[in-house]
Amino acid sequence: MKKPIVLVVVLLLFAQQAPIVKADEISELKQQMQKMQQRLEQLEKSQKDQEQKDDALPDSLKWAKNIKWSGDLRYRHESIDDDTKTTERDRNRIRARVKMNAKINDEWDATLRLASGSSDSPTSTNQTLGDSASDSFSSKEIWLDWAYADYHPESISGLNVLLGKMANPFYKVGKNQVIFDGDLSPEGGAATYKWNLDDSTSMKLAGGGFWLRERSTDADTSIFGAQGLLKRKLSKDSHVLGGVSYYDFGNIKDQTLDGIGSKGNSQTGGIYDNDYDILEGFGEYGFKIGGMPVAFFGTYLNNMVASTPEDTAWIVGAKCNKAKKPGSWELSYNYRDVEKDAVVGGLNDSDFIGGGTNGRGHVLGSKYQLAKNVQAALHYFINEKNIDSTKDDFKLLQADLIFKF
């Protein structure tokens, strides 16, 4: 801290000795130097205060300063109109999540997250109020949703190696859920590496291996994935992004996956009729209009080993503005078509057509920031399910209140 103060003094002396500079310019320079000195003194005081707080902690509690907590609570009302059901359904649901991130050292972190939900659904952390087979007002279950270590060596900037039950490491353009639901937490190992090619261009690679079902007497069902994406800034307010993904589902054909289910996929007695080796290409274009961020995105994928012609899926969509500051808003729209054997139905979007494949349709969304850390959201699904046969209408309205902490 001494060097910046010495620099300030030298500059002040220089300003006093410079005869060719006007008096008002010298006065303005002095004011700027005084403000800089005051700011440096404030930073020095803040650093000393923090050091005193750390020293005041007993050794048994000093680990606490390396822990960060966060979480969210969502209250949702849903109205469902499904032609395959005899009545319309209204229900209220909650989602609660608490995350702890621990800094182990300069190269290792550990993350744990607890979430509501159920043991038989990998694609939802919701709990329906009043939904109990036995008791009214029953207690709701909490599960271990994330538990992983993150290795980020100082010698290789931009590299992260993840081990455990983790957040999905693969980029999903427009946060789409055509292949994987947003609540899905894969289990295994992954690595991501991001670096800059130049001042305007960056590249990211991701790879991972995950276990869907471990078996003691047969080969495991697994997912191996790889992804590469390139992002380039066209200007201060615009960018383009494109990438390719490949997902190889191992030992899924002629197998059952209890708790996941085929959900639209070709199956015989609950046994999958197909393998799934999925090749995906995606892109995004973002820019600003009147200071508002706007983005258009799309993805197209093909299950290259399906035994049926119903092996492709695609989505196109757009987002306008960002609900962040109180009073701000956000609008979104997408249309998708997901054929019967394009993806594994038990792992993709659990809201679109009620979950699974063999559907198409629109999703309209809006968000409004009510206050700091409090947001309201509305989504309307206008879909068609069983598109290879009965073409049943499916409509879903979701109204959310989201609280973050």
C-alpha positions as CSV (number, residue, x, y, z in Angstrom):
1,M,0.0,0.0,0.0
2,K,3.0,2.4,0.5
3,K,4.0,2.5,-3.2
4,P,0.7,4.0,-4.4
5,I,0.8,6.7,-1.6
6,V,4.4,7.6,-2.6
7,L,3.3,7.8,-6.2
8,V,0.5,10.2,-5.2
9,V,3.0,12.5,-3.3
10,V,5.4,12.6,-6.3
11,L,2.6,13.5,-8.7
12,L,1.5,16.3,-6.3
13,L,5.0,17.7,-6.1
14,F,5.3,17.5,-9.9
15,A,2.1,19.4,-10.3
16,Q,3.3,22.2,-8.0
17,Q,6.6,22.5,-9.9
18,A,5.1,22.6,-13.5
19,P,5.0,26.3,-14.4
20,I,3.3,25.8,-17.8
21,V,0.2,24.2,-16.4
22,K,-2.7,26.5,-15.6
23,A,-3.8,27.1,-12.0
24,D,-7.3,25.7,-12.5
25,E,-5.8,22.5,-14.1
26,I,-3.4,22.2,-11.1
27,S,-6.3,22.5,-8.7
28,E,-8.3,19.9,-10.6
29,L,-5.4,17.5,-10.6
30,K,-4.9,18.0,-6.8
31,Q,-8.5,17.2,-6.2
32,Q,-8.2,14.0,-8.3
33,M,-5.1,13.0,-6.4
34,Q,-6.8,13.6,-3.0
35,K,-9.8,11.4,-4.0
36,M,-7.4,8.7,-5.1
37,Q,-5.5,8.9,-1.8
38,Q,-8.8,8.7,0.1
39,R,-9.8,5.7,-1.9
40,L,-6.5,4.0,-1.2
41,E,-6.8,4.7,2.5
42,Q,-10.3,3.2,2.5
43,L,-9.1,0.0,0.8
44,E,-6.2,-0.3,3.2
45,K,-8.6,0.1,6.2
46,S,-11.0,-2.4,4.7
47,Q,-8.2,-4.9,4.3
48,K,-7.0,-4.4,7.9
49,D,-10.6,-4.8,9.2
50,Q,-11.0,-8.1,7.4
51,E,-7.6,-9.3,8.7
52,Q,-8.7,-8.4,12.2
53,K,-12.0,-10.3,11.8
54,D,-10.1,-13.4,10.5
55,D,-7.6,-13.2,13.4
56,A,-10.5,-12.9,15.9
57,L,-11.9,-16.3,14.8
58,P,-10.7,-19.2,16.8
59,D,-8.7,-21.8,14.9
60,S,-11.7,-24.3,15.1
61,L,-13.9,-21.9,13.1
62,K,-11.5,-20.4,10.6
63,W,-12.7,-22.9,8.0
64,A,-16.0,-21.0,7.9
65,K,-14.5,-18.2,5.9
66,N,-14.0,-20.6,3.0
67,I,-17.7,-21.6,2.9
68,K,-20.3,-19.8,0.7
69,W,-24.0,-20.6,1.0
70,S,-26.7,-19.8,-1.5
71,G,-30.1,-21.2,-2.5
72,D,-33.6,-20.6,-3.8
73,L,-37.2,-21.3,-3.2
74,R,-39.9,-21.5,-5.9
75,Y,-43.6,-21.6,-5.5
76,R,-45.5,-22.8,-8.6
77,H,-49.1,-23.1,-9.7
78,E,-49.8,-25.4,-12.7
79,S,-52.8,-25.9,-14.8
80,I,-52.7,-28.9,-17.1
81,D,-55.0,-29.7,-20.0
82,D,-54.0,-33.1,-21.4
83,D,-56.2,-34.9,-24.0
84,T,-54.9,-38.2,-22.8
85,K,-56.3,-37.6,-19.3
86,T,-60.0,-37.6,-18.3
87,T,-59.9,-34.3,-16.4
88,E,-57.9,-31.1,-16.3
89,R,-55.5,-30.8,-13.4
90,D,-54.5,-27.9,-11.1
91,R,-51.8,-28.3,-8.6
92,N,-49.4,-26.2,-6.5
93,R,-45.7,-27.2,-6.2
94,I,-42.6,-26.0,-4.3
95,R,-38.9,-26.4,-5.1
96,A,-36.3,-25.7,-2.4
97,R,-32.5,-25.9,-2.9
98,V,-29.6,-25.0,-0.7
99,K,-26.0,-25.0,-2.0
100,M,-22.7,-25.0,-0.1
101,N,-19.5,-24.2,-1.9
102,A,-16.2,-24.8,0.0
103,K,-12.8,-23.6,-1.1
104,I,-10.4,-26.4,-0.1
105,N,-7.3,-24.7,-1.4
106,D,-6.2,-22.6,-4.4
107,E,-6.8,-25.5,-6.8
108,W,-9.7,-27.5,-5.3
109,D,-13.3,-26.7,-4.5
110,A,-16.1,-28.9,-3.3
111,T,-19.8,-28.3,-3.9
112,L,-22.8,-29.8,-2.2
113,R,-26.5,-29.1,-2.9
114,L,-29.6,-30.3,-1.2
115,A,-32.9,-30.2,-3.1
116,S,-36.5,-31.2,-2.8
117,G,-37.9,-33.8,-5.2
118,S,-38.2,-37.6,-5.2
119,S,-35.9,-40.5,-5.6
120,D,-37.6,-41.8,-8.7
121,S,-37.3,-38.6,-10.9
122,P,-33.9,-37.4,-12.1
123,T,-35.6,-34.5,-14.1
124,S,-37.6,-32.7,-11.3
125,T,-36.9,-31.2,-7.9
126,N,-40.6,-30.3,-7.4
127,Q,-42.8,-31.4,-4.6
128,T,-46.6,-31.2,-5.1
129,L,-48.5,-29.8,-2.1
130,G,-51.1,-32.2,-0.8
131,D,-49.6,-35.1,-2.8
132,S,-49.4,-38.0,-0.4
133,A,-50.5,-41.6,-0.8
134,S,-51.1,-42.0,3.0
135,D,-51.0,-38.8,5.1
136,S,-52.2,-35.2,4.6
137,F,-49.7,-32.4,5.2
138,S,-46.9,-35.0,5.0
139,S,-43.3,-33.8,5.4
140,K,-41.4,-33.3,2.1
141,E,-38.3,-35.1,1.2
142,I,-34.9,-33.6,0.7
143,W,-32.2,-35.3,-1.4
144,L,-28.5,-34.9,-2.2
145,D,-28.7,-33.2,-5.6
146,W,-25.1,-32.2,-6.1
147,A,-21.9,-33.6,-4.5
148,Y,-18.7,-33.0,-6.5
149,A,-15.2,-31.8,-6.4
150,D,-13.8,-29.2,-8.8
151,Y,-10.1,-29.2,-9.7
152,H,-8.8,-26.1,-11.4
153,P,-5.0,-26.1,-11.5
154,E,-3.3,-22.8,-11.5
155,S,-0.8,-24.0,-14.1
156,I,-3.6,-24.4,-16.7
157,S,-6.0,-21.5,-16.6
158,G,-9.5,-22.3,-17.8
159,L,-9.4,-26.0,-17.0
160,N,-11.9,-27.6,-14.6
161,V,-12.0,-31.3,-13.7
162,L,-15.2,-32.4,-12.0
163,L,-15.8,-35.6,-10.0
164,G,-19.1,-36.7,-8.4
165,K,-22.8,-35.8,-8.9
166,M,-22.7,-32.5,-10.6
167,A,-24.4,-29.8,-12.6
168,N,-24.5,-30.6,-16.3
169,P,-21.1,-29.6,-17.8
170,F,-22.3,-29.3,-21.4
171,Y,-23.5,-26.0,-22.9
172,K,-27.2,-25.9,-23.9
173,V,-27.8,-23.1,-26.3
174,G,-30.7,-20.9,-25.1
175,K,-30.8,-23.2,-22.0
176,N,-32.9,-25.6,-24.1
177,Q,-33.8,-29.0,-22.6
178,V,-34.3,-31.1,-25.8
179,I,-31.6,-33.6,-24.7
180,F,-31.3,-33.1,-21.0
181,D,-33.7,-31.5,-18.5
182,G,-32.4,-28.5,-16.6
183,D,-32.7,-30.3,-13.3
184,L,-30.7,-33.3,-14.4
185,S,-27.6,-33.9,-12.3
186,P,-25.3,-36.4,-14.0
187,E,-23.0,-38.7,-12.0
188,G,-19.4,-39.5,-12.9
189,G,-16.5,-37.4,-14.1
190,A,-16.1,-34.4,-16.5
191,A,-13.7,-31.8,-17.7
192,T,-14.1,-28.4,-19.3
193,Y,-11.4,-26.2,-20.8
194,K,-11.9,-22.6,-22.0
195,W,-9.4,-20.3,-23.6
196,N,-9.2,-17.2,-25.8
197,L,-7.9,-17.5,-29.3
198,D,-7.7,-13.7,-29.6
199,D,-9.4,-10.6,-28.1
200,S,-12.7,-11.4,-29.8
201,T,-12.8,-15.2,-30.0
202,S,-13.0,-17.9,-27.3
203,M,-13.3,-21.6,-27.5
204,K,-14.5,-24.2,-25.0
205,L,-14.2,-28.0,-24.9
206,A,-16.1,-30.3,-22.6
207,G,-16.1,-34.1,-22.1
208,G,-17.6,-36.5,-19.6
209,G,-18.5,-40.0,-18.7
210,F,-21.6,-40.8,-16.6
211,W,-23.3,-43.8,-15.2
212,L,-27.1,-44.2,-15.7
213,R,-27.2,-47.7,-14.2
214,E,-24.5,-49.7,-12.5
215,R,-25.1,-53.5,-12.7
216,S,-23.3,-56.2,-10.8
217,T,-24.0,-58.9,-13.3
218,D,-24.1,-57.0,-16.6
219,A,-22.5,-54.1,-18.4
220,D,-23.4,-50.7,-17.0
221,T,-25.6,-48.2,-18.9
222,S,-23.6,-45.1,-19.4
223,I,-23.3,-41.8,-21.2
224,F,-20.1,-40.5,-22.8
225,G,-20.2,-37.0,-24.2
226,A,-17.9,-34.5,-26.0
227,Q,-18.6,-31.0,-27.0
228,G,-16.8,-28.1,-28.7
229,L,-18.0,-24.5,-29.1
230,L,-16.6,-21.3,-30.6
231,K,-17.8,-17.8,-29.6
232,R,-16.9,-14.6,-31.4
233,K,-17.7,-11.0,-30.5
234,L,-18.7,-9.1,-33.6
235,S,-18.9,-5.8,-31.7
236,K,-19.3,-4.6,-28.2
237,D,-23.0,-5.5,-28.2
238,S,-23.2,-8.6,-30.6
239,H,-21.8,-12.1,-30.8
240,V,-22.2,-15.4,-32.7
241,L,-21.7,-18.8,-31.2
242,G,-21.7,-22.3,-32.7
243,G,-20.8,-25.8,-31.6
244,V,-21.1,-29.5,-32.0
245,S,-22.0,-32.2,-29.4
246,Y,-21.8,-36.0,-29.4
247,Y,-23.5,-38.3,-26.8
248,D,-23.0,-42.0,-26.8
249,F,-25.4,-44.0,-24.6
250,G,-23.8,-47.3,-23.8
251,N,-25.7,-50.6,-23.2
252,I,-29.2,-49.1,-23.3
253,K,-30.7,-51.2,-26.0
254,D,-32.5,-54.3,-24.7
255,Q,-32.3,-52.8,-21.2
256,T,-34.8,-51.3,-18.7
257,L,-34.1,-48.1,-16.7
258,D,-36.4,-48.1,-13.6
259,G,-37.3,-44.6,-12.4
260,I,-36.6,-43.1,-15.8
261,G,-38.8,-45.0,-18.2
262,S,-39.0,-44.9,-22.0
263,K,-41.5,-42.0,-22.1
264,G,-42.2,-42.0,-25.8
265,N,-39.3,-44.0,-27.0
266,S,-39.8,-47.3,-28.9
267,Q,-39.9,-50.1,-26.4
268,T,-41.2,-53.6,-25.8
269,G,-42.4,-54.4,-22.4
270,G,-40.4,-51.4,-20.9
271,I,-37.2,-52.6,-22.7
272,Y,-35.6,-50.1,-25.1
273,D,-35.6,-51.1,-28.7
274,N,-32.8,-48.7,-29.8
275,D,-29.4,-47.5,-29.0
276,Y,-28.8,-43.7,-28.7
277,D,-25.7,-42.1,-30.3
278,I,-26.7,-38.5,-30.7
279,L,-24.9,-35.9,-32.9
280,E,-26.0,-32.3,-32.2
281,G,-25.2,-29.0,-34.0
282,F,-26.2,-25.6,-32.4
283,G,-25.8,-21.9,-32.9
284,E,-26.7,-18.5,-31.4
285,Y,-26.7,-14.9,-32.5
286,G,-26.9,-12.2,-29.8
287,F,-27.2,-8.4,-30.1
288,K,-28.8,-5.4,-28.5
289,I,-31.7,-3.2,-29.6
290,G,-32.1,0.1,-27.7
291,G,-29.8,-1.3,-25.0
292,M,-31.9,-4.5,-24.6
293,P,-30.1,-7.8,-25.2
294,V,-31.7,-10.1,-27.8
295,A,-30.7,-13.6,-28.8
296,F,-31.8,-16.1,-31.4
297,F,-30.8,-19.7,-31.1
298,G,-31.3,-23.1,-32.5
299,T,-30.2,-26.7,-32.4
300,Y,-30.6,-29.8,-34.5
301,L,-29.8,-33.4,-33.6
302,N,-29.9,-36.9,-34.9
303,N,-29.8,-40.3,-33.3
304,M,-27.5,-42.0,-35.7
305,V,-28.2,-45.6,-34.7
306,A,-32.0,-45.5,-34.4
307,S,-33.8,-48.4,-36.1
308,T,-36.7,-46.2,-36.9
309,P,-36.9,-43.1,-39.2
310,E,-38.2,-41.0,-36.2
311,D,-34.7,-40.1,-35.2
312,T,-34.3,-36.3,-35.3
313,A,-35.2,-33.3,-33.0
314,W,-34.8,-29.6,-33.4
315,I,-35.6,-26.3,-31.6
316,V,-35.5,-22.7,-32.6
317,G,-36.1,-19.8,-30.2
318,A,-35.5,-16.2,-29.1
319,K,-35.1,-14.2,-25.9
320,C,-35.5,-10.5,-25.4
321,N,-34.2,-8.5,-22.5
322,K,-33.1,-9.7,-19.0
323,A,-35.1,-9.7,-15.8
324,K,-32.4,-8.7,-13.3
325,K,-32.9,-5.3,-11.7
326,P,-36.2,-4.5,-10.0
327,G,-38.7,-3.5,-12.6
328,S,-36.9,-5.2,-15.5
329,W,-38.6,-7.9,-17.6
330,E,-37.8,-10.8,-20.0
331,L,-39.6,-12.5,-22.8
332,S,-38.9,-15.8,-24.5
333,Y,-40.3,-18.1,-27.1
334,N,-39.3,-21.5,-28.7
335,Y,-40.7,-24.1,-31.0
336,R,-39.5,-27.7,-31.0
337,D,-40.1,-31.0,-32.7
338,V,-38.8,-34.1,-30.9
339,E,-39.4,-37.4,-32.7
340,K,-39.9,-40.7,-31.0
341,D,-36.4,-42.0,-30.9
342,A,-34.3,-38.9,-31.2
343,V,-33.3,-38.7,-27.6
344,V,-33.8,-40.6,-24.3
345,G,-37.3,-39.6,-23.2
346,G,-36.7,-40.1,-19.5
347,L,-33.9,-37.5,-19.4
348,N,-35.2,-34.6,-21.4
349,D,-37.6,-31.7,-20.6
350,S,-40.1,-32.9,-18.0
351,D,-42.5,-30.0,-18.7
352,F,-42.8,-30.1,-22.5
353,I,-45.7,-32.5,-23.4
354,G,-45.5,-33.7,-19.8
355,G,-42.1,-35.2,-20.4
356,G,-40.6,-37.4,-23.0
357,T,-40.4,-37.6,-26.8
358,N,-42.9,-37.8,-29.7
359,G,-44.1,-34.3,-29.4
360,R,-43.9,-30.8,-30.9
361,G,-45.2,-27.3,-30.1
362,H,-44.7,-23.8,-28.7
363,V,-43.4,-22.5,-25.4
364,L,-44.0,-18.9,-24.5
365,G,-42.3,-17.4,-21.4
366,S,-42.1,-14.1,-19.5
367,K,-40.3,-13.0,-16.3
368,Y,-40.6,-9.8,-14.2
369,Q,-38.2,-8.8,-11.4
370,L,-40.5,-7.7,-8.6
371,A,-37.7,-6.8,-6.2
372,K,-34.1,-7.7,-5.4
373,N,-33.9,-11.5,-5.4
374,V,-37.7,-11.8,-6.0
375,Q,-39.0,-12.7,-9.5
376,A,-42.3,-13.7,-11.0
377,A,-42.5,-15.9,-14.1
378,L,-45.2,-17.2,-16.4
379,H,-44.8,-20.0,-19.0
380,Y,-47.4,-21.4,-21.4
381,F,-46.9,-24.7,-23.3
382,I,-49.0,-25.3,-26.4
383,N,-48.0,-28.7,-27.5
384,E,-49.0,-31.8,-29.4
385,K,-48.0,-35.3,-28.1
386,N,-48.1,-38.7,-29.7
387,I,-47.5,-37.1,-33.0
388,D,-46.8,-40.4,-34.8
389,S,-50.4,-41.6,-34.0
390,T,-53.2,-39.9,-32.1
391,K,-51.8,-36.3,-32.0
392,D,-53.2,-35.4,-28.6
393,D,-53.2,-31.7,-27.5
394,F,-51.3,-30.8,-24.3
395,K,-51.5,-27.4,-22.7
396,L,-49.6,-26.4,-19.5
397,L,-49.7,-23.0,-17.7
398,Q,-47.1,-22.4,-15.0
399,A,-47.1,-19.3,-12.7
400,D,-44.0,-19.0,-10.5
401,L,-42.7,-16.9,-7.6
402,I,-38.9,-17.3,-7.2
403,F,-37.0,-16.2,-4.1
404,K,-33.1,-16.3,-4.2
405,F,-30.8,-16.0,-1.3
